[in-house]
Amino acid sequence: MSGSRSALATPRCHLQAGPQVEGDHQLEKLQFALAVALTRQDARRSAELREQIAALGGNLEEPGT
């Protein structure tokens, strides 16, 4: 019976963060940084962030969706 107890004692999460989720999170972070750079009117940083966003594949959905 101890074997079945150990299986119950270690629940497993079926929602795993895969590469797509991590990529989406990185894209969100870059977009937020871009918004900050644009607010500060930092053209050099904005250009760098736009390049990084494009390298990740950009945002394929419209803003706000």
VOMARTI-658403 format. One line per field, with one value per atom (N, C-alpha, C): residue in one letter; x, y, z; residue number from 1; atom name. Coordinates in nm, 3 decimals, always signed. Example, Ala and Ser with C-alpha at 12.3 -4.5 7.8 and 13.67 -1.06 7.14 Angstrom:
BEGIN
torza A  A  A  S  S  S .
c1 +1.319  +1.230  +1.320  +1.285  +1.367  +1.290 .
c2 -0.569  -0.450  -0.330  -0.225  -0.106  +0.003 .
c3 +0.780  +0.780  +0.780  +0.708  +0.714  +0.787 .
guti 1  1  1  2  2  2 .
figu N  CA  C  N  CA  C .
//
This chain:
BEGIN
torza M  M  M  S  S  S  G  G  G  S  S  S  R  R  R  S  S  S  A  A  A  L  L  L  A  A  A  T  T  T  P  P  P  R  R  R  C  C  C  H  H  H  L  L  L  Q  Q  Q  A  A  A  G  G  G  P  P  P  Q  Q  Q  V  V  V  E  E  E  G  G  G  D  D  D  H  H  H  Q  Q  Q  L  L  L  E  E  E  K  K  K  L  L  L  Q  Q  Q  F  F  F  A  A  A  L  L  L  A  A  A  V  V  V  A  A  A  L  L  L  T  T  T  R  R  R  Q  Q  Q  D  D  D  A  A  A  R  R  R  R  R  R  S  S  S  A  A  A  E  E  E  L  L  L  R  R  R  E  E  E  Q  Q  Q  I  I  I  A  A  A  A  A  A  L  L  L  G  G  G  G  G  G  N  N  N  L  L  L  E  E  E  E  E  E  P  P  P  G  G  G  T  T  T .
c1 +0.081  +0.000  +0.086  +0.208  +0.294  +0.330  +0.331  +0.360  +0.254  +0.126  +0.019  +0.018  +0.061  +0.068  +0.172  +0.286  +0.392  +0.349  +0.268  +0.219  +0.124  +0.045  -0.047  +0.025  +0.137  +0.210  +0.286  +0.304  +0.378  +0.289  +0.197  +0.110  +0.192  +0.149  +0.219  +0.128  +0.189  +0.116  +0.117  +0.002  -0.007  +0.013  +0.014  +0.039  +0.188  +0.256  +0.400  +0.433  +0.526  +0.570  +0.669  +0.626  +0.711  +0.780  +0.854  +0.927  +0.834  +0.714  +0.621  +0.579  +0.550  +0.508  +0.622  +0.744  +0.860  +0.886  +0.870  +0.888  +0.786  +0.662  +0.557  +0.586  +0.637  +0.669  +0.784  +0.884  +0.997  +0.948  +0.859  +0.804  +0.728  +0.650  +0.577  +0.672  +0.780  +0.878  +0.943  +0.976  +1.037  +0.940  +0.813  +0.713  +0.692  +0.695  +0.681  +0.801  +0.921  +1.042  +1.037  +0.983  +0.968  +0.873  +0.764  +0.668  +0.735  +0.817  +0.889  +0.988  +1.062  +1.160  +1.092  +0.978  +0.905  +0.855  +0.808  +0.761  +0.875  +0.993  +1.111  +1.176  +1.121  +1.171  +1.316  +1.347  +1.480  +1.483  +1.518  +1.513  +1.610  +1.731  +1.829  +1.780  +1.730  +1.679  +1.556  +1.469  +1.349  +1.386  +1.487  +1.531  +1.588  +1.667  +1.723  +1.612  +1.514  +1.404  +1.319  +1.297  +1.222  +1.293  +1.426  +1.504  +1.490  +1.495  +1.482  +1.344  +1.242  +1.104  +1.090  +1.146  +1.141  +1.214  +1.326  +1.403  +1.325  +1.236  +1.151  +1.030  +1.013  +0.900  +0.794  +0.819  +0.724  +0.596  +0.501  +0.370  +0.277  +0.229  +0.147  +0.000  -0.040  -0.179  -0.186  -0.302  -0.318  -0.311  -0.261  -0.256  -0.395  -0.400  -0.528  -0.613  -0.563  -0.641  -0.582 .
c2 -0.119  +0.000  +0.126  +0.117  +0.234  +0.278  +0.186  +0.224  +0.316  +0.289  +0.374  +0.509  +0.510  +0.636  +0.729  +0.676  +0.761  +0.820  +0.746  +0.801  +0.917  +0.906  +1.015  +1.134  +1.109  +1.214  +1.305  +1.262  +1.344  +1.375  +1.471  +1.506  +1.570  +1.548  +1.604  +1.705  +1.810  +1.912  +1.873  +1.876  +1.840  +1.960  +2.079  +2.200  +2.232  +2.209  +2.231  +2.349  +2.430  +2.544  +2.495  +2.494  +2.451  +2.569  +2.543  +2.650  +2.761  +2.726  +2.826  +2.923  +2.870  +2.955  +3.046  +2.991  +3.071  +3.178  +3.144  +3.241  +3.352  +3.315  +3.416  +3.510  +3.453  +3.535  +3.631  +3.583  +3.668  +3.779  +3.746  +3.845  +3.953  +3.913  +4.010  +4.103  +4.047  +4.128  +4.230  +4.186  +4.278  +4.387  +4.351  +4.450  +4.553  +4.509  +4.601  +4.695  +4.640  +4.722  +4.823  +4.782  +4.873  +4.987  +4.956  +5.060  +5.161  +5.112  +5.201  +5.288  +5.226  +5.301  +5.407  +5.373  +5.471  +5.587  +5.555  +5.659  +5.753  +5.697  +5.778  +5.842  +5.816  +5.867  +5.826  +5.701  +5.646  +5.571  +5.642  +5.586  +5.469  +5.480  +5.373  +5.244  +5.254  +5.135  +5.079  +5.167  +5.122  +5.040  +5.088  +5.016  +4.879  +4.872  +4.744  +4.647  +4.696  +4.610  +4.563  +4.650  +4.610  +4.498  +4.506  +4.401  +4.269  +4.275  +4.154  +4.093  +4.178  +4.130  +4.062  +4.124  +4.066  +3.932  +3.921  +3.797  +3.683  +3.718  +3.616  +3.583  +3.650  +3.624  +3.731  +3.833  +3.940  +3.895  +3.984  +3.953  +3.921  +3.798  +3.755  +3.791  +3.835  +3.875  +4.025  +4.080  +4.223  +4.262  +4.382  +4.427  +4.426  +4.385  +4.385  +4.262  +4.164  +4.042  +3.926 .
c3 +0.000  +0.000  +0.000  +0.049  +0.051  -0.091  -0.187  -0.325  -0.382  -0.350  -0.400  -0.328  -0.202  -0.127  -0.188  -0.227  -0.282  -0.415  -0.490  -0.617  -0.591  -0.484  -0.452  -0.388  -0.325  -0.255  -0.351  -0.473  -0.570  -0.689  -0.674  -0.787  -0.899  -1.017  -1.133  -1.203  -1.246  -1.321  -1.468  -1.528  -1.670  -1.761  -1.703  -1.781  -1.773  -1.881  -1.880  -1.970  -1.926  -2.006  -2.111  -2.234  -2.342  -2.407  -2.511  -2.579  -2.631  -2.676  -2.727  -2.618  -2.500  -2.387  -2.347  -2.341  -2.304  -2.408  -2.536  -2.643  -2.636  -2.605  -2.591  -2.475  -2.366  -2.249  -2.282  -2.351  -2.391  -2.484  -2.576  -2.666  -2.590  -2.491  -2.409  -2.334  -2.281  -2.210  -2.303  -2.423  -2.520  -2.562  -2.581  -2.619  -2.508  -2.385  -2.273  -2.269  -2.285  -2.286  -2.401  -2.515  -2.629  -2.595  -2.530  -2.490  -2.396  -2.304  -2.213  -2.291  -2.382  -2.461  -2.548  -2.605  -2.686  -2.599  -2.479  -2.387  -2.350  -2.334  -2.299  -2.421  -2.537  -2.665  -2.689  -2.654  -2.673  -2.806  -2.911  -3.047  -3.064  -3.006  -3.021  -2.957  -2.834  -2.763  -2.833  -2.882  -2.953  -3.076  -3.150  -3.269  -3.233  -3.124  -3.079  -3.042  -2.968  -2.924  -3.042  -3.138  -3.258  -3.333  -3.339  -3.404  -3.329  -3.196  -3.116  -3.130  -3.135  -3.154  -3.290  -3.392  -3.527  -3.531  -3.459  -3.458  -3.393  -3.299  -3.235  -3.321  -3.430  -3.517  -3.506  -3.427  -3.413  -3.347  -3.345  -3.287  -3.401  -3.407  -3.519  -3.501  -3.382  -3.362  -3.338  -3.363  -3.349  -3.202  -3.173  -3.032  -2.972  -2.847  -2.774  -2.797  -2.873  -2.897  -2.821 .
guti 1  1  1  2  2  2  3  3  3  4  4  4  5  5  5  6  6  6  7  7  7  8  8  8  9  9  9  10  10  10  11  11  11  12  12  12  13  13  13  14  14  14  15  15  15  16  16  16  17  17  17  18  18  18  19  19  19  20  20  20  21  21  21  22  22  22  23  23  23  24  24  24  25  25  25  26  26  26  27  27  27  28  28  28  29  29  29  30  30  30  31  31  31  32  32  32  33  33  33  34  34  34  35  35  35  36  36  36  37  37  37  38  38  38  39  39  39  40  40  40  41  41  41  42  42  42  43  43  43  44  44  44  45  45  45  46  46  46  47  47  47  48  48  48  49  49  49  50  50  50  51  51  51  52  52  52  53  53  53  54  54  54  55  55  55  56  56  56  57  57  57  58  58  58  59  59  59  60  60  60  61  61  61  62  62  62  63  63  63  64  64  64  65  65  65 .
figu N  CA  C  N  CA  C  N  CA  C  N  CA  C  N  CA  C  N  CA  C  N  CA  C  N  CA  C  N  CA  C  N  CA  C  N  CA  C  N  CA  C  N  CA  C  N  CA  C  N  CA  C  N  CA  C  N  CA  C  N  CA  C  N  CA  C  N  CA  C  N  CA  C  N  CA  C  N  CA  C  N  CA  C  N  CA  C  N  CA  C  N  CA  C  N  CA  C  N  CA  C  N  CA  C  N  CA  C  N  CA  C  N  CA  C  N  CA  C  N  CA  C  N  CA  C  N  CA  C  N  CA  C  N  CA  C  N  CA  C  N  CA  C  N  CA  C  N  CA  C  N  CA  C  N  CA  C  N  CA  C  N  CA  C  N  CA  C  N  CA  C  N  CA  C  N  CA  C  N  CA  C  N  CA  C  N  CA  C  N  CA  C  N  CA  C  N  CA  C  N  CA  C  N  CA  C  N  CA  C  N  CA  C  N  CA  C  N  CA  C  N  CA  C  N  CA  C .
//
